[in-house]
Amino acid sequence: MATRQDNTISNIKTLNYDSVIVGGGGSGMRAALQLAEGGMKVAVITKVFPTRSHTVAAQGGIGASLGNMSDDNWHFHFYDTVKGSDWLGDQDAIEFMCREAPKVVYELEHMGMPFDRNPDGTIYQRPFGGHTSNYGEKAVQRACAAADRTGHALLHTLYQKNLEAGTEFFIEWIALDLIKDEKGDINGVVAIEQETGTVAVFQATNTVLATGGAGRIFSASTNAYINTGDGLGMAVRAGIPLQDMEFWQFHPTGVFGAGVLLTEGCRGEGAILRNKDGEAFMERYAPTVKDLAPRDLVSRSMDQEIKEGRGCGPNKDHIVMDMTHLGVETIMKRLPSVFEIGKNFANVDITKEPIPVIPTIHYMMGGIPTTIHGQVIVPDLDGHVDEEGLYTEGKIVKGLYAIGECACVSVHGANRLGTNSLLDLVVFGRAAGKHIIDNFGSSDHNYHPMNPRVLDFTVGRLNKLQQSTQGYNAQEVADEIRALMQKHASVFRTQALMDEGVEKLLALKDKVDNIHLADKSQVFNTARIEALEVANLYEVAKATMLSAAKRHECRGAHTVLDYDRPEDDPIAPNGRNDNEWMKHTVWYSEGNKIVYKPVRKVPLTVDYVEPKVRVY
Ligand SMILES: Cc1cc2nc3c(=O)[nH]c(=O)nc-3n(C[C@H](O)[C@H](O)[C@H](O)COP(=O)(O)OP(=O)(O)OC[C@H]3O[C@@H](n4cnc5c(N)ncnc54)[C@H](O)[C@@H]3O)c2cc1C
């Protein structure tokens, strides 16, 4: 492989694979395993060592209606997920995921994933927000857990299985751009190795984006620093639009002041949110499931308490979560990491006193649009448009798949239920791998020579940075984006705030385009990587802000005070405006164009879940 010298790039080497997967988290490694076990030559490119991918931080559990500890079946899970999504999730995809759930969890168990156990040897399951039995009757135990380290257990299991299956890992390599040919098909990626500054082309019949979330577009986030939305940036630069990006989940219980997550598993084990008067206030907002209401509802309720002067602390600016009644034994057995986080990030012994918490950005419901097989699909702008102006037909982007948090399939709609993301990773990672094998497993695997000009764009981006002599500091620009998103796209939004946010964000373009890289060295130059990440952050932030400003209703995590309506409102009878707004937003970077496509209302085998008021 060639190394970059004298501010130019020469002799870029090409590596050939059947499939190249960008991302070594839960979704990427599940897809890789399926492919490698199917006899394919697979490369996984990852920014960090695979087991340090952000999936490692997942604490609470993976959702599956095993029914080990309470009455459950996939129909209940399907209903809860549709309702949790505030009727923006596609019901065929949701049915697919909930039906597959027990199978994929048992597969993980058989791979050796160390789940906690019940006395009878079955997998331990805890309750989680929005998951209920018998269509909303009462909370159900559906989250399959390995203490509060479920993601850690999942990643280590998948990594070991991938080593066994012969997957090749390219660790601390950063994918920069997709390679698109004249027909618009994707032929692989261009990537750079952190350690040496080496640039290489990974040519493949199929490329799978599995780059995870982008929570770092906000200042206060539970997400790792690596979550900069690189896959979304790569897709956008290849002309692919992003779907439903206005929907960002605030997790109710980030540690106040630090943002580090305290899993919903705490409330699953019995933790209670309290205001300054010690009141368990969720009983007022969600009388049936109380603290186990979905995250959008709990976050809004906490914010409401603070707004109405019932926040805790000298500034009345946070809420507390009380676990003191759970007992030391339960906390140490079921929530050992939460105990550590309490000590290290809040100086609180959670066995003895409540811990201060605040809603914190956590999860991106939108992403790169895909089918249930993980194939990237974009609206056919020359195709059929229905009487409401929605694009009803889609075009598959050949050679490109997306899975995990960077994808929008869409199973989470306007609000994800906890534990459904780990599930999404393994269900759709597996489905994408299976689809590739079924469709390309027997192809000839001869790689066509590529037109060298396809690299011009990426080489140009690298050279521009390398040759920069003046401009803006990458971290200062990234911080500006984050501060802006935090202010203009928070838990409660207003139309004026969002419109102002759009204007300010678009005005940042010049800074984003003119980053100055002061350190030109080749060896482990993290400043170069951070500079390249800014372009990705910016695309994700624009997609979010522009999509949000255009959606004139409240739905799931998108709460706009101007459009708050009572449940019996004649225009928006369920508190949302389903007539006008039950549709997916699709944002194109070019011209900041937004189009809409219909929500898929026909499940695979069961009846449509009719929209109704979302009460818990
Ligand atoms: C603190 C926390 C706790 C959570 N707990 C739960 C839970 O209990 N249950 C649940 O269902 N969900 C949970 N979630 C959500 C869930 O963990 C994530 O949505 C999920 O793990 C994302 O997995 P992924 O495979 O999509 O991406 P990740 O695990 O984030 O992996 C992304 C991969 O992409 C790589 N990558 C990124 N950009 C590039 C690039 N340019 N080049 C090369 N590689 C790149 C990274 O190195 C990494 O390997 C939690 C989230 C957080 C933040």
PDBQT file of the ligand as one rigid body, heavy atoms in Angstrom, charges set to zero:
ROOT
HETATM    1  C1  LIG A 701     -24.763   4.203  26.537  1.00  0.00    +0.000 C 
HETATM    2  C2  LIG A 701     -25.688   3.449  25.644  1.00  0.00    +0.000 A 
HETATM    3  C3  LIG A 701     -26.413   2.353  26.113  1.00  0.00    +0.000 A 
HETATM    4  C4  LIG A 701     -27.268   1.643  25.272  1.00  0.00    +0.000 A 
HETATM    5  N1  LIG A 701     -27.964   0.564  25.759  1.00  0.00    +0.000 NA
HETATM    6  C5  LIG A 701     -28.763  -0.144  24.914  1.00  0.00    +0.000 A 
HETATM    7  C6  LIG A 701     -29.458  -1.301  25.363  1.00  0.00    +0.000 A 
HETATM    8  O1  LIG A 701     -29.339  -1.721  26.504  1.00  0.00    +0.000 OA
HETATM    9  N2  LIG A 701     -30.248  -1.957  24.491  1.00  0.00    +0.000 N 
HETATM   10  C7  LIG A 701     -30.409  -1.547  23.194  1.00  0.00    +0.000 A 
HETATM   11  O2  LIG A 701     -31.145  -2.170  22.439  1.00  0.00    +0.000 OA
HETATM   12  N3  LIG A 701     -29.744  -0.447  22.746  1.00  0.00    +0.000 NA
HETATM   13  C8  LIG A 701     -28.928   0.246  23.568  1.00  0.00    +0.000 A 
HETATM   14  N4  LIG A 701     -28.263   1.350  23.094  1.00  0.00    +0.000 N 
HETATM   15  C9  LIG A 701     -28.272   1.628  21.659  1.00  0.00    +0.000 C 
HETATM   16  C10 LIG A 701     -27.341   0.658  20.946  1.00  0.00    +0.000 C 
HETATM   17  O3  LIG A 701     -26.301   0.276  21.797  1.00  0.00    +0.000 OA
HETATM   18  C11 LIG A 701     -26.727   1.236  19.675  1.00  0.00    +0.000 C 
HETATM   19  O4  LIG A 701     -27.754   1.775  18.880  1.00  0.00    +0.000 OA
HETATM   20  C12 LIG A 701     -26.012   0.155  18.908  1.00  0.00    +0.000 C 
HETATM   21  O5  LIG A 701     -25.081  -0.510  19.732  1.00  0.00    +0.000 OA
HETATM   22  C13 LIG A 701     -25.318   0.664  17.670  1.00  0.00    +0.000 C 
HETATM   23  O6  LIG A 701     -24.683  -0.442  17.065  1.00  0.00    +0.000 OA
HETATM   24  P1  LIG A 701     -24.075  -0.333  15.600  1.00  0.00    +0.000 P 
HETATM   25  O7  LIG A 701     -23.589  -1.671  15.212  1.00  0.00    +0.000 OA
HETATM   26  O8  LIG A 701     -25.067   0.324  14.710  1.00  0.00    +0.000 OA
HETATM   27  O9  LIG A 701     -22.890   0.687  15.768  1.00  0.00    +0.000 OA
HETATM   28  P2  LIG A 701     -21.650   0.762  16.791  1.00  0.00    +0.000 P 
HETATM   29  O10 LIG A 701     -21.630  -0.309  17.795  1.00  0.00    +0.000 OA
HETATM   30  O11 LIG A 701     -21.614   2.166  17.269  1.00  0.00    +0.000 OA
HETATM   31  O12 LIG A 701     -20.437   0.501  15.843  1.00  0.00    +0.000 OA
HETATM   32  C14 LIG A 701     -20.071   1.400  14.825  1.00  0.00    +0.000 C 
HETATM   33  C15 LIG A 701     -18.819   0.889  14.187  1.00  0.00    +0.000 C 
HETATM   34  O13 LIG A 701     -18.518   1.687  13.060  1.00  0.00    +0.000 OA
HETATM   35  C16 LIG A 701     -17.146   2.002  13.064  1.00  0.00    +0.000 C 
HETATM   36  N5  LIG A 701     -16.996   3.222  12.281  1.00  0.00    +0.000 N 
HETATM   37  C17 LIG A 701     -17.675   4.378  12.377  1.00  0.00    +0.000 A 
HETATM   38  N6  LIG A 701     -17.269   5.242  11.441  1.00  0.00    +0.000 NA
HETATM   39  C18 LIG A 701     -16.313   4.607  10.739  1.00  0.00    +0.000 A 
HETATM   40  C19 LIG A 701     -15.484   4.959   9.643  1.00  0.00    +0.000 A 
HETATM   41  N7  LIG A 701     -15.545   6.158   9.059  1.00  0.00    +0.000 N 
HETATM   42  N8  LIG A 701     -14.600   4.060   9.187  1.00  0.00    +0.000 NA
HETATM   43  C20 LIG A 701     -14.470   2.835   9.762  1.00  0.00    +0.000 A 
HETATM   44  N9  LIG A 701     -15.231   2.445  10.798  1.00  0.00    +0.000 NA
HETATM   45  C21 LIG A 701     -16.132   3.324  11.269  1.00  0.00    +0.000 A 
HETATM   46  C22 LIG A 701     -16.772   2.080  14.524  1.00  0.00    +0.000 C 
HETATM   47  O14 LIG A 701     -15.400   1.860  14.704  1.00  0.00    +0.000 OA
HETATM   48  C23 LIG A 701     -17.587   0.921  15.074  1.00  0.00    +0.000 C 
HETATM   49  O15 LIG A 701     -16.887  -0.278  14.912  1.00  0.00    +0.000 OA
HETATM   50  C24 LIG A 701     -27.417   2.066  23.939  1.00  0.00    +0.000 A 
HETATM   51  C25 LIG A 701     -26.713   3.169  23.463  1.00  0.00    +0.000 A 
HETATM   52  C26 LIG A 701     -25.875   3.871  24.310  1.00  0.00    +0.000 A 
HETATM   53  C27 LIG A 701     -25.200   5.084  23.781  1.00  0.00    +0.000 C 
ENDROOT
TORSDOF 0
